[in-house]
Amino acid sequence: MTYTKNEIMTATDMVRNFSSVLGSLSKGEAKRIVIVKNNRFEAVMVTVDEYEKMSEAVNILEKIYANTKKKSDG
């Protein structure tokens, strides 16, 4: 997965600018923010709506996988 420079933020910068980052996510100016700590990607901040979409997609994929596995097992 690739990220743009505007999507990557250090943990220190996140703490200092939390309100403005949250605002840019809420307004749709940014879709996600990747948080870097000790030169490693540690977390991704997204809106609740985006999280719920991703969670629902995972649930659907898990059901598809389970049904496929049932068919192949017997």
ROFIMI-910456 format. One line per field, with one value per residue (C-alpha): x, y, z. Coordinates in Angstrom, 2 decimals, padded with zeros to 5 digits. Example, Ala and Ser with C-alpha at 12.3 -4.5 7.8 and 13.67 -1.06 7.14 Angstrom:
xx: c(012.30:013.67)
yy: c(-004.50:-001.06)
zz: c(007.80:007.14)
REM end
This chain:
xx: c(000.00:001.27:000.64:001.04:003.24:000.11:-001.23:001.83:002.33:004.61:003.06:004.47:002.87:-000.40:-000.44:000.32:-002.25:-004.91:-007.90:-006.94:-006.20:-009.52:-011.20:-009.61:-010.77:-014.28:-014.53:-013.29:-010.11:-008.14:-009.34:-006.76:-003.75:-000.88:000.85:004.60:006.46:010.18:010.28:007.63:004.02:002.12:-001.51:-004.00:-006.62:-009.89:-013.42:-016.01:-017.89:-014.77:-014.04:-017.59:-017.32:-014.06:-015.47:-018.53:-016.31:-014.26:-017.44:-018.66:-015.30:-015.20:-018.65:-017.60:-014.44:-016.39:-018.90:-016.12:-014.28:-017.47:-017.97:-014.38:-014.37:-017.33)
yy: c(000.00:003.48:006.71:010.31:012.71:014.51:011.27:010.54:012.21:011.58:010.73:013.99:016.04:014.15:015.12:018.74:018.98:016.50:018.86:020.05:016.50:015.28:018.23:017.46:013.85:014.89:017.39:014.82:016.76:013.62:010.03:008.59:009.62:007.20:007.73:007.08:006.41:005.61:005.56:002.83:002.97:002.32:003.25:004.62:007.17:007.11:008.39:006.19:005.91:004.67:002.21:000.84:000.36:-001.53:-003.63:-004.56:-005.49:-007.78:-009.45:-010.08:-011.50:-013.76:-015.15:-015.75:-017.51:-019.68:-020.70:-021.48:-023.55:-025.52:-026.37:-027.46:-029.57:-031.61)
zz: c(000.00:-000.77:001.06:000.03:001.97:003.25:004.74:006.90:010.27:013.21:016.56:017.96:015.17:015.71:019.38:018.56:015.75:016.79:016.45:012.98:011.80:013.13:011.43:008.07:008.32:009.32:006.45:003.94:003.19:004.11:003.90:006.29:008.35:008.91:012.24:012.40:015.64:015.78:011.97:011.73:010.61:013.85:013.22:010.72:011.70:009.74:010.31:012.00:008.69:006.89:009.71:009.58:005.79:006.18:009.02:006.96:004.00:006.25:007.55:004.00:002.94:006.01:005.13:001.53:002.71:005.17:002.49:000.01:002.60:003.44:-000.24:-000.72:002.47:001.63)
REM end
